[in-house]
Amino acid sequence: MGTASVLTKLLRAPADLIKDWHWRPVEDVRADVGGITEVPSYITDTYGRFMKEQAERAAKDDLGPRDLLKAYGITRSSVNRQARDVSDDLASGSMRPEGYFSEWLMSPKGRRYLDAAQKGDVDQGAIDDIVERFGSFGMADTLGKDLTWGAQNLPQRATRLGQAVAGPADVWRGTAQELQGIGPAKSGFIASLLGRGDMPTLDARQLKLQAGPAAADASKYMRRGGGKGGDAAVDRLGQRQTELGLGLPDEFSPHYQHLTHHALWDAVGGTKITHDDLVRAMQRGGATPGLLGATGAGAAATAYALRNREKK
């Protein structure tokens, strides 16, 4: 079993930006998550394996506009929203917003959106469909604006996506934080969807766990230094997760930070989330008809290659 000692080092933002923001002792955090000692296999065997496959694609520079469009939409759909009960032709029961959005990406309207957006075009009818469906999750119009922005701006930003995902931390942070609505706290989440796992996600649940009552002042500290306070906070979370030293098979050690975040998130909430819906959307969502039944990152790569060969 490998541990955090073999992690890729994060780019360190100036820690003194937030030195007066006091977080809870790490041992208190450890106690609150039940003293877990390793990342559970239901995480490594599902999302961890997916991240490893995505990282292999990134290393081969095999990620493209469709991958970025899906990762961006899933990430933005998750922000400032909670699970809701839904019942329609896409899903039924309690759904997390990013899970529901992932189901939409695999629908005909979702595929229409991706087909157009990959070429830089906006399919307003498709966007209107998800905006109408997303009402119960809140900020549906914001998601619509994000998807419009994505169609107009992401294809040209994906030309060197694999290099950014596989490259130095500062390069990835710069790439991610140029995307509308993606700040330091979510840079790690969108990264995980593309195969990078050396940055944790500093979401509301993590803030409450790590900072306790001081979480209420998060925005004040994270805005410092033109947003560098946010990078410093994410780095601090990374350091604390390293201190926890959760066991992890060596093959997943490059993704320790995100997989540990996932384990802590579930431990606090008493949940057991595999993100299988997100994985399906990233691997198959919007794929060329006839390849939708395929599985694995290889199928996604094949679909991407076929689409681009048809365009030449």
Residue, then its C-alpha position, 0 to 999 in steps of 0.5 A: m500500500g502506498t501513502a501520501s509520501v509518494l505524492t506529486k507535490l503541489l505548487r505552493a501559494p504563499a501560506d502567509l496569505i491565510k496564516d491568521w485563518h485558524w483551522r481545526p487540529v488535524e487530529d480532530v478532523r481524523a476523529d470526525v471521519g471515524g479514524i479511517t486509515e485508507v481510501p475505500s476500495y469502492i472509490t479506488d475501483t471505480y473513480g480511481r480507475f477512471m482517473k488513471e485511465q483519463a491520466e493515460r489519455a492526457a499523457k498521450d495528448d488524447l483529450g479534446p474539446r468534448d472532454l473539456l466541455k463535459a468536465y466543465g459542464i459537470t463541474r459547474s452544475s455541481v456548484n452551490r447546489q444540493a441533491r434533490d428528488v426528481s422524477d422524469d424521463l432521465a432519472s428518478g429518486s434523490m439525485r446530486p445535481e452533477g449526477y443529473f446533469s451527467e444523465w442529461l449529457m447522455s440524452p439526445k439533447g445532451r448529445r445535440y449540445l455537445d455536437a454543436a459546442q464541439k464546433g463552437d456553435v450554441d444549440q439554444g434548444a438543447i440548452d433551454d431543455i436542461v435549463e427547464r429540467f434543472g429548475s429544482f436544483g437552483m440557478a438553472d439560468t446560470l447553468g444555461k449561461d455557463l453552457t453557452w460560454g462553454a460552447q463559445n470558448l472551450p473548443q479553442r482552449a482544448t488544443r493542448l488540454g492533455q499537456a495542461v492536465a499532465g503538466p506542472a501544477d501552476v500550468w493547470r491552475g492557470t488553465a482551470q481558473e481561466l474558465q468561467g466560474i472555476g476558481p481555486a476551490k474547484s480546480g481540483f474537481i474539474a481536474s479529476l474528471l480529466g485525469r489529474g488528482d494531485m489537488p483536493t477540492l475545497d467545497a463546503r463540506q471540507l470547509k466545515l470539517q477542516a475549519g469548523p466555525a471559521a469556515a464562515d469567513a472563508s470568502k474573506y481569506m480566499r479573496r486575498g492576493g487577487g484569489k491567491g488566498g484560495d490557492a493557499a487554502v487548497d494547498r493547506l488542505g492538501q498538506r493536511q490530507t497528506e498528514l492524514g496519510l490514508g493508505l492507497p494502492d501505489e497505482f493510484s498514488p498520483h491521485y491521492q489528494h482527490l481520492t482522499h477528498h472523496a473518502l473524507w467527503d463520504a465519511v462525513g456525510g455517511t454516503k458511499i458515492t462511486h460517481d458512476d454517473l459522472v464516469r459514464a458521462m465522461q466515457r460515453g456521454g454524447a458519443t457517436p451513436g453505435l459506440l454508446g454501448a462501449t465502455g472505458a476510456g478507450a471507447a471515448a478516445t475512439a469516438y473522439a478520433l472518429r468524430n475528428r476524422e470525419k471533420k477532415 
